[in-house]
Amino acid sequence: MNFPFYIAKRYLFSKKSTHVINLISAISVIGVAVATMAMVVTLSVFNGFKDMVASFFTNFDPQIKVMPITGKSVAADDPILTEIRKLPEIDVATECVEDQALAVYGDRQAMVKIKGVDDNFDELTHIRELLYGDGEFELHAANLEYGILGIRLAEELGTGVTYQHPLHIYAPRREGQLDMTNPEDGFEEDYLYSPGVVFAVKQAKYDKNYIITSIGFARSIFAQQGMLTSLELRLKPGSDFDKTKEKIIEIANGKFKVQDRYEQQEETFKIMEIEKFLAYIFLTFILIVACFNIVGSLSMLIVDKKDDVVTLRNLGASDKQITSIFLFEGRLITVMGAILGIILGLLLCLLQQQYGFVKLGKSSGSFIVDAYPVSVHPIDIVVIFITVVVVGFVAVWYPVRYFSKRLLGTGTASPN
């Protein structure tokens, strides 16, 4: 049996001669528990927002995107891309041509991203789940080229879900010299028609800037015949994603960039990770402040138990063992607070997931979700527990040694 731990446990749960010590010990546990609970809830909310954003991107972005490292475009029949298409794990491969252009409708205009895709784009992504309107997912019919606008872009241009007149698209000419006497000659002009739908990813990056159309239209207006800016892939169900990605990277041989969904949105997720890390740092400082309660509780306990210290020394306990008693006392308070805080934090997260008590706004429908999203990641719980234990142990180490040394220095000399 660990003698110092046994005595520390007795001290923690037994009544002290001064009742205020019991109160301060309870406050110390509660302080650590509240700080721990705040860390669990806050980091889980950040996870919730991250998972929510990832779900939106999942409906629009491909599983894997292959792009040239040098230049904007590459030949669609490039041998490397042909080899990638032939991999047995590939279910759908879509050629894309994407570039900036000017869209004009009536007296309104906006800089847009034209994303030209193959007809199988709806098999590659969940684009049909993002459409609003009475039409269908169509990119062209006969001699007409359709353009599906992001919902916020449609609002900005004033087209509505179904625009009655052709949408003018202008793109700079890539060859020849610009005639300054006739600036319009420096642009390619073409028209897009409405298929009767718009899309809503619920992300401004897409909803405010993108127009989805056929790859034939994009190649024509951007003078990219026989070229593509990216090859977008979907794997067959049951395929090992990580192994397939590594295989594609190996085939690409440094000439093409291979990105999964998270890497395609690297900037967005990196910002969210930085925000989450900063919140973790600030909450750790709050935890440090909460640990000062433990120091106060232990200092009063050491004074309260000075007679016990003399008795223990007379019974043969060494100074090291006596100091360990109070160190174990502080550690027990820390661990109890950590466990209690994690349990309370998980309970609050569960209640928020089930009932959404904490709302984002007063008016329903003002936001994408009405209540704060919550997602508990096991790795966060492990990190939080380790953080609380380490901070608590470090916080009590020096004060306990200092007060114990003063107390032991004034007592009877140890027989050891």
C-alpha positions as CSV (number, residue, x, y, z in Angstrom):
1,M,0.0,0.0,0.0
2,N,1.3,3.5,-0.9
3,F,1.4,5.1,2.6
4,P,1.5,8.8,1.4
5,F,-1.4,8.2,-1.0
6,Y,-3.5,6.5,1.8
7,I,-3.0,9.4,4.2
8,A,-3.7,12.0,1.4
9,K,-7.0,10.2,0.6
10,R,-8.0,10.3,4.3
11,Y,-7.2,14.0,4.6
12,L,-9.2,14.8,1.4
13,F,-12.4,13.1,2.5
14,S,-12.2,13.6,6.3
15,K,-13.4,16.6,8.2
16,K,-10.7,19.2,9.1
17,S,-10.5,21.1,12.4
18,T,-11.3,24.2,10.5
19,H,-14.4,23.8,8.3
20,V,-13.3,26.5,5.9
21,I,-10.6,24.1,4.6
22,N,-13.3,21.6,3.6
23,L,-15.0,24.4,1.8
24,I,-11.9,25.6,0.0
25,S,-11.1,22.0,-1.0
26,A,-14.6,21.6,-2.5
27,I,-14.2,25.0,-4.3
28,S,-10.8,23.8,-5.7
29,V,-12.4,20.7,-7.1
30,I,-15.3,22.7,-8.6
31,G,-12.9,25.3,-10.0
32,V,-10.9,22.7,-11.9
33,A,-14.1,20.9,-12.9
34,V,-15.6,24.1,-14.4
35,A,-12.4,25.0,-16.3
36,T,-12.3,21.4,-17.6
37,M,-16.0,21.4,-18.6
38,A,-15.5,24.7,-20.4
39,M,-12.6,23.2,-22.4
40,V,-14.7,20.1,-23.4
41,V,-17.7,22.2,-24.5
42,T,-15.7,24.9,-26.3
43,L,-13.5,22.5,-28.3
44,S,-16.6,20.4,-29.1
45,V,-18.4,23.4,-30.5
46,F,-15.4,24.2,-32.7
47,N,-15.5,20.5,-33.9
48,G,-19.2,20.9,-34.6
49,F,-18.7,23.9,-36.8
50,K,-15.8,22.2,-38.6
51,D,-17.8,19.0,-39.2
52,M,-20.8,21.2,-40.4
53,V,-18.6,23.1,-42.9
54,A,-17.0,19.8,-44.1
55,S,-20.5,18.4,-44.8
56,F,-21.3,21.3,-47.0
57,F,-18.1,21.0,-49.0
58,T,-18.6,17.3,-49.3
59,N,-21.7,17.9,-51.4
60,F,-19.8,20.0,-54.0
61,D,-16.1,19.0,-53.9
62,P,-14.8,15.8,-55.4
63,Q,-13.2,13.1,-53.3
64,I,-9.9,13.6,-55.1
65,K,-8.8,16.5,-57.3
66,V,-5.8,16.2,-59.6
67,M,-4.3,19.5,-60.9
68,P,-1.2,20.5,-62.8
69,I,1.6,22.0,-60.6
70,T,3.0,24.0,-63.4
71,G,0.6,26.3,-65.3
72,K,-3.2,26.4,-65.1
73,S,-4.1,23.7,-67.6
74,V,-2.7,20.5,-69.2
75,A,-3.7,18.3,-72.1
76,A,-6.7,16.2,-71.3
77,D,-5.0,13.1,-72.9
78,D,-1.9,13.5,-70.8
79,P,-0.5,9.9,-70.3
80,I,-0.3,10.4,-66.5
81,L,-4.0,11.4,-66.3
82,T,-4.9,8.5,-68.6
83,E,-3.1,6.1,-66.3
84,I,-5.0,7.6,-63.3
85,R,-8.3,7.2,-65.0
86,K,-7.6,3.5,-65.6
87,L,-7.1,2.7,-62.0
88,P,-9.5,-0.1,-60.9
89,E,-10.5,2.0,-57.8
90,I,-11.8,4.9,-59.9
91,D,-15.6,5.0,-60.3
92,V,-16.1,8.4,-61.9
93,A,-13.6,10.8,-63.6
94,T,-14.7,14.3,-64.6
95,E,-12.7,16.7,-66.7
96,C,-13.0,20.3,-65.6
97,V,-12.0,23.7,-67.0
98,E,-12.2,26.5,-64.4
99,D,-11.3,30.2,-64.8
100,Q,-12.5,33.7,-64.1
101,A,-14.9,35.7,-66.4
102,L,-17.3,38.6,-66.3
103,A,-21.0,37.9,-66.1
104,V,-23.5,40.6,-67.3
105,Y,-27.2,40.4,-66.9
106,G,-29.2,43.6,-67.8
107,D,-27.5,46.5,-66.0
108,R,-25.8,44.3,-63.4
109,Q,-22.4,42.6,-63.6
110,A,-20.1,40.5,-61.5
111,M,-16.7,38.7,-61.7
112,V,-17.4,35.0,-61.6
113,K,-15.7,31.6,-61.7
114,I,-16.9,29.6,-64.6
115,K,-16.6,25.8,-63.8
116,G,-17.0,23.8,-67.0
117,V,-17.6,20.1,-66.2
118,D,-18.5,16.8,-68.0
119,D,-22.1,15.6,-68.1
120,N,-21.3,13.1,-65.3
121,F,-20.7,15.8,-62.7
122,D,-23.8,14.8,-60.9
123,E,-22.4,11.3,-60.5
124,L,-19.1,12.7,-59.2
125,T,-20.7,15.0,-56.5
126,H,-24.0,15.4,-54.7
127,I,-24.9,18.5,-56.8
128,R,-28.5,17.4,-57.2
129,E,-29.0,17.7,-53.5
130,L,-27.9,21.4,-53.7
131,L,-30.3,22.5,-56.4
132,Y,-33.3,24.7,-55.9
133,G,-35.9,25.4,-58.6
134,D,-38.3,23.7,-61.0
135,G,-35.7,22.5,-63.5
136,E,-33.2,19.7,-63.5
137,F,-29.4,19.3,-63.6
138,E,-28.7,20.0,-67.3
139,L,-25.6,21.6,-68.8
140,H,-26.6,21.8,-72.5
141,A,-29.5,20.9,-74.9
142,A,-29.2,21.1,-78.6
143,N,-27.3,24.3,-79.3
144,L,-28.1,25.9,-75.9
145,E,-25.5,26.0,-73.2
146,Y,-26.9,26.2,-69.6
147,G,-25.4,27.9,-66.7
148,I,-26.3,27.0,-63.1
149,L,-25.6,30.0,-60.8
150,G,-24.8,30.0,-57.1
151,I,-27.9,31.3,-55.2
152,R,-26.1,34.5,-53.9
153,L,-24.7,35.2,-57.4
154,A,-28.2,34.9,-58.8
155,E,-29.4,37.4,-56.2
156,E,-26.5,39.8,-57.0
157,L,-27.2,39.7,-60.8
158,G,-30.9,39.8,-60.3
159,T,-31.5,36.8,-62.4
160,G,-33.8,34.9,-60.0
161,V,-33.9,31.1,-60.1
162,T,-34.9,31.2,-63.8
163,Y,-33.5,34.0,-65.9
164,Q,-35.6,35.0,-68.8
165,H,-32.8,36.5,-71.0
166,P,-29.4,35.1,-71.9
167,L,-26.6,35.7,-69.4
168,H,-23.6,37.4,-71.2
169,I,-20.2,35.9,-70.3
170,Y,-17.0,37.8,-71.2
171,A,-13.5,36.3,-71.0
172,P,-10.2,37.9,-72.1
173,R,-8.7,36.7,-75.4
174,R,-5.6,34.7,-74.8
175,E,-4.0,35.3,-78.2
176,G,-3.4,38.3,-80.4
177,Q,-2.9,42.0,-79.4
178,L,-5.4,44.2,-77.9
179,D,-6.8,46.9,-80.1
180,M,-7.1,50.0,-77.9
181,T,-9.5,51.6,-80.4
182,N,-11.9,48.7,-79.9
183,P,-11.4,47.3,-76.3
184,E,-14.4,44.9,-76.7
185,D,-12.4,43.1,-79.4
186,G,-10.1,41.9,-76.6
187,F,-12.8,39.7,-75.0
188,E,-14.5,36.5,-76.0
189,E,-18.3,36.8,-75.6
190,D,-20.8,34.0,-75.3
191,Y,-24.2,33.3,-73.7
192,L,-25.6,31.0,-71.1
193,Y,-29.3,30.1,-70.6
194,S,-31.2,29.1,-67.5
195,P,-32.0,25.4,-66.8
196,G,-34.5,26.6,-64.2
197,V,-32.3,25.9,-61.1
198,V,-29.7,27.5,-58.9
199,F,-27.4,25.7,-56.4
200,A,-26.8,26.6,-52.7
201,V,-23.7,25.1,-51.0
202,K,-24.3,27.6,-48.1
203,Q,-20.7,28.8,-48.5
204,A,-20.0,32.3,-49.9
205,K,-17.0,31.0,-51.8
206,Y,-19.3,29.0,-54.1
207,D,-22.7,30.5,-53.8
208,K,-21.5,34.1,-54.6
209,N,-18.9,33.3,-57.3
210,Y,-19.5,30.1,-59.2
211,I,-21.4,29.2,-62.4
212,I,-21.5,25.5,-63.4
213,T,-21.7,24.9,-67.1
214,S,-20.6,22.4,-69.7
215,I,-16.9,21.8,-70.3
216,G,-17.5,22.5,-74.0
217,F,-18.6,26.1,-73.2
218,A,-15.7,26.7,-70.8
219,R,-13.1,25.4,-73.3
220,S,-14.6,27.5,-76.0
221,I,-14.7,30.8,-74.1
222,F,-11.3,30.3,-72.4
223,A,-9.6,28.9,-75.6
224,Q,-8.7,25.7,-73.9
225,Q,-9.7,23.1,-76.5
226,G,-8.4,19.7,-75.6
227,M,-7.2,21.0,-72.2
228,L,-8.4,20.7,-68.6
229,T,-7.5,22.5,-65.4
230,S,-8.3,19.6,-63.1
231,L,-9.4,16.0,-63.2
232,E,-11.9,15.3,-60.4
233,L,-12.4,11.7,-59.2
234,R,-14.8,9.6,-57.2
235,L,-13.7,6.2,-55.9
236,K,-15.7,3.0,-56.0
237,P,-17.6,2.1,-52.8
238,G,-15.4,0.0,-50.5
239,S,-12.1,1.3,-51.9
240,D,-9.3,2.1,-49.5
241,F,-9.1,5.9,-49.8
242,D,-5.7,6.5,-48.3
243,K,-4.0,3.7,-50.4
244,T,-5.7,4.9,-53.6
245,K,-4.6,8.5,-52.9
246,E,-1.0,7.3,-52.3
247,K,-1.1,5.3,-55.6
248,I,-2.3,8.4,-57.5
249,I,0.4,10.6,-55.9
250,E,3.0,8.0,-57.0
251,I,1.6,8.0,-60.6
252,A,1.6,11.8,-60.6
253,N,5.3,11.7,-59.9
254,G,5.5,15.3,-58.8
255,K,3.9,16.7,-62.0
256,F,0.4,16.9,-60.6
257,K,-1.0,18.1,-57.2
258,V,-3.4,15.5,-55.6
259,Q,-5.8,16.8,-53.0
260,D,-8.6,15.3,-51.0
261,R,-11.6,17.3,-49.8
262,Y,-9.9,18.8,-46.7
263,E,-6.8,19.8,-48.7
264,Q,-9.0,21.5,-51.3
265,Q,-10.3,23.7,-48.5
266,E,-7.0,23.9,-46.6
267,E,-7.2,27.6,-45.9
268,T,-10.7,27.4,-44.4
269,F,-9.9,24.4,-42.1
270,K,-6.5,25.9,-41.2
271,I,-8.2,29.1,-39.9
272,M,-10.7,27.0,-37.9
273,E,-7.8,24.9,-36.4
274,I,-6.0,28.1,-35.4
275,E,-9.1,29.5,-33.8
276,K,-9.6,26.2,-31.9
277,F,-6.0,26.2,-30.7
278,L,-6.2,29.8,-29.5
279,A,-9.4,28.9,-27.6
280,Y,-7.5,26.0,-26.0
281,I,-4.7,28.3,-25.0
282,F,-7.0,30.8,-23.4
283,L,-8.9,28.1,-21.5
284,T,-5.6,26.7,-20.3
285,F,-4.8,30.0,-18.7
286,I,-8.2,30.0,-17.0
287,L,-7.4,26.5,-15.7
288,I,-4.1,27.8,-14.3
289,V,-6.0,30.5,-12.4
290,A,-8.4,27.8,-11.1
291,C,-5.4,25.8,-9.8
292,F,-4.5,28.6,-7.5
293,N,-7.5,27.5,-5.4
294,I,-5.7,24.2,-4.9
295,V,-2.6,26.0,-3.7
296,G,-4.6,27.9,-1.1
297,S,-6.4,24.8,0.0
298,L,-3.1,22.9,0.5
299,S,-1.3,25.7,2.3
300,M,-4.2,25.8,4.8
301,L,-4.2,22.0,5.1
302,I,-0.5,21.9,5.8
303,V,-0.9,24.4,8.7
304,D,-4.0,22.5,10.0
305,K,-2.1,19.2,10.0
306,K,1.1,20.4,11.6
307,D,0.4,18.3,14.8
308,D,-0.2,15.2,12.5
309,V,3.1,15.9,10.9
310,V,5.0,15.7,14.2
311,T,3.2,12.5,15.0
312,L,4.0,11.0,11.6
313,R,7.7,11.9,12.0
314,N,7.8,10.4,15.5
315,L,6.3,7.2,14.0
316,G,9.2,7.0,11.5
317,A,7.8,8.8,8.4
318,S,10.5,10.6,6.4
319,D,10.3,14.2,5.3
320,K,9.9,13.0,1.7
321,Q,6.9,10.8,2.6
322,I,5.3,13.7,4.5
323,T,5.8,16.0,1.5
324,S,4.4,13.4,-0.8
325,I,1.2,13.3,1.3
326,F,0.4,16.9,0.4
327,L,1.5,16.4,-3.2
328,F,-0.9,13.5,-3.5
329,E,-3.6,15.7,-1.9
330,G,-3.2,18.3,-4.7
331,R,-3.1,15.6,-7.4
332,L,-6.3,14.0,-6.1
333,I,-8.1,17.3,-6.2
334,T,-6.8,17.9,-9.8
335,V,-7.8,14.4,-11.0
336,M,-11.2,14.6,-9.3
337,G,-11.9,18.0,-10.9
338,A,-10.7,16.7,-14.3
339,I,-13.0,13.7,-14.2
340,L,-15.9,15.6,-12.9
341,G,-15.4,18.4,-15.5
342,I,-15.2,15.9,-18.4
343,I,-18.4,14.1,-17.3
344,L,-20.3,17.4,-17.0
345,G,-18.9,18.6,-20.3
346,L,-19.9,15.5,-22.1
347,L,-23.3,15.7,-20.5
348,L,-23.8,19.3,-21.7
349,C,-22.6,18.3,-25.2
350,L,-25.1,15.4,-25.3
351,L,-28.0,17.7,-24.2
352,Q,-27.0,20.3,-26.8
353,Q,-26.9,17.7,-29.5
354,Q,-30.3,16.3,-28.5
355,Y,-32.2,19.5,-27.6
356,G,-30.2,22.5,-28.9
357,F,-30.7,24.6,-25.8
358,V,-28.1,27.2,-26.8
359,K,-29.4,29.0,-29.9
360,L,-27.4,31.0,-32.5
361,G,-30.0,33.7,-32.8
362,K,-33.5,34.7,-31.7
363,S,-35.2,34.4,-35.1
364,S,-35.5,30.8,-36.4
365,G,-34.0,30.3,-39.9
366,S,-31.6,33.3,-39.7
367,F,-28.7,30.9,-39.7
368,I,-27.8,27.7,-41.4
369,V,-28.5,25.9,-38.1
370,D,-30.6,27.2,-35.2
371,A,-28.4,25.9,-32.4
372,Y,-24.7,25.7,-31.8
373,P,-23.5,22.4,-33.4
374,V,-21.5,20.1,-31.2
375,S,-19.2,17.2,-32.0
376,V,-17.1,15.4,-29.4
377,H,-13.8,14.0,-30.6
378,P,-12.2,11.4,-28.3
379,I,-8.7,12.8,-29.0
380,D,-9.8,16.2,-27.6
381,I,-11.0,14.5,-24.4
382,V,-7.6,12.8,-24.0
383,V,-5.7,16.1,-24.6
384,I,-7.9,18.0,-22.1
385,F,-7.4,15.3,-19.4
386,I,-3.7,15.3,-19.9
387,T,-3.6,19.1,-19.9
388,V,-5.6,19.4,-16.7
389,V,-3.5,16.8,-14.9
390,V,-0.2,18.3,-16.0
391,V,-1.2,21.9,-15.2
392,G,-2.5,20.8,-11.8
393,F,0.5,18.7,-10.9
394,V,2.9,21.5,-11.9
395,A,0.8,24.1,-10.1
396,V,1.0,22.3,-6.7
397,W,4.6,21.0,-6.9
398,Y,6.5,24.1,-5.8
399,P,4.1,25.5,-3.3
400,V,3.7,22.2,-1.5
401,R,7.5,21.7,-1.3
402,Y,7.9,25.3,-0.1
403,F,5.3,25.1,2.7
404,S,6.3,21.6,3.7
405,K,9.9,22.6,4.0
406,R,8.9,25.5,6.3
407,L,6.7,23.3,8.4
408,L,9.2,20.5,8.6
409,G,12.0,22.9,9.4
410,T,10.1,24.1,12.5
411,G,9.2,20.6,13.7
412,T,11.1,17.9,15.6
413,A,14.1,16.5,13.8
414,S,13.3,13.3,11.9
415,P,14.8,10.1,13.4
416,N,15.8,9.2,9.9
